[in-house]
Amino acid sequence: MKADYLEESLLRELEERLLQPDVRKSAKDIMDLLADEFIEFGSSGRVFNKQQIIESLQNEPIQPPGRPHHVNKRIVFSISSQIVALIVAY
């Protein structure tokens, strides 16, 4: 089921914050942005939890200025009244 406009807008805003280099390097900011139950399915098929994402971003090389992460496509849909999925293609 398609997410409503407010859910989609909120998730878009949160995802864009996660793309900011200063946020990506801040474990506290990432902890605040991601739900404890967060799960990411990588393009490789690997599954990552919140702690693994925090650790991965701490070790990520700093993105050079002028080369920000770019989102090609976002799909947001509700799985249930308490679960919303965000699919992002970079």
C-alpha positions in Angstrom: 0.0 0.0 0.0 1.4 3.4 -0.9 2.5 5.6 2.0 0.6 8.8 2.4 2.2 12.1 1.5 3.2 13.1 5.1 5.0 9.7 5.6 6.7 10.0 2.3 7.8 13.6 3.0 9.1 12.8 6.4 11.1 9.7 5.2 12.5 11.8 2.3 13.7 14.5 4.7 15.3 11.9 7.1 17.0 10.1 4.2 18.4 13.4 2.9 19.8 14.1 6.4 21.5 10.7 6.4 23.3 11.7 3.1 24.9 14.8 4.7 28.6 14.1 5.4 28.6 15.5 9.0 25.6 13.4 9.9 27.1 10.2 8.4 30.1 10.7 10.7 28.1 11.3 13.8 27.1 8.0 15.5 24.7 10.0 17.7 22.9 11.6 14.8 22.5 8.3 13.1 21.2 6.7 16.3 18.6 9.5 16.5 17.6 9.1 12.9 17.3 5.3 12.6 14.8 3.2 14.5 16.2 0.5 16.8 14.5 -2.1 14.5 16.1 -0.6 11.4 17.1 -3.1 8.7 18.9 -2.3 5.4 19.0 -4.7 2.5 22.1 -3.8 0.5 22.3 -4.1 -3.2 24.6 -7.1 -2.6 21.8 -8.9 -0.8 23.5 -8.5 2.6 21.3 -7.4 5.5 22.5 -4.8 7.9 21.1 -3.7 11.3 21.3 -0.3 12.9 24.6 -0.9 14.7 26.2 -2.3 11.6 25.2 0.8 9.6 26.6 3.1 12.3 29.9 1.2 12.3 30.0 1.2 8.5 29.4 4.9 8.2 32.1 5.7 10.9 34.6 3.9 8.6 33.3 5.4 5.3 35.7 7.7 3.5 34.7 11.3 3.6 32.9 12.3 0.4 34.8 15.0 -1.4 33.2 18.5 -1.6 31.1 18.9 -4.7 30.4 15.1 -4.9 27.4 14.5 -2.6 25.6 11.3 -2.5 22.8 11.4 -5.0 19.5 9.6 -4.9 18.2 8.4 -8.2 14.8 7.1 -7.1 12.8 6.6 -3.9 9.8 4.4 -3.3 7.9 4.6 -0.1 5.1 2.2 0.9 3.3 1.1 4.1 3.7 -2.5 5.1 1.4 -2.1 8.1 0.1 0.7 10.3 3.5 0.7 12.1 5.9 -0.3 9.4 6.9 1.8 6.4 9.5 0.7 3.8 11.7 3.1 2.0 13.5 1.8 -1.1 16.3 4.0 -2.3 18.4 3.7 -5.5 21.7 5.6 -5.5 
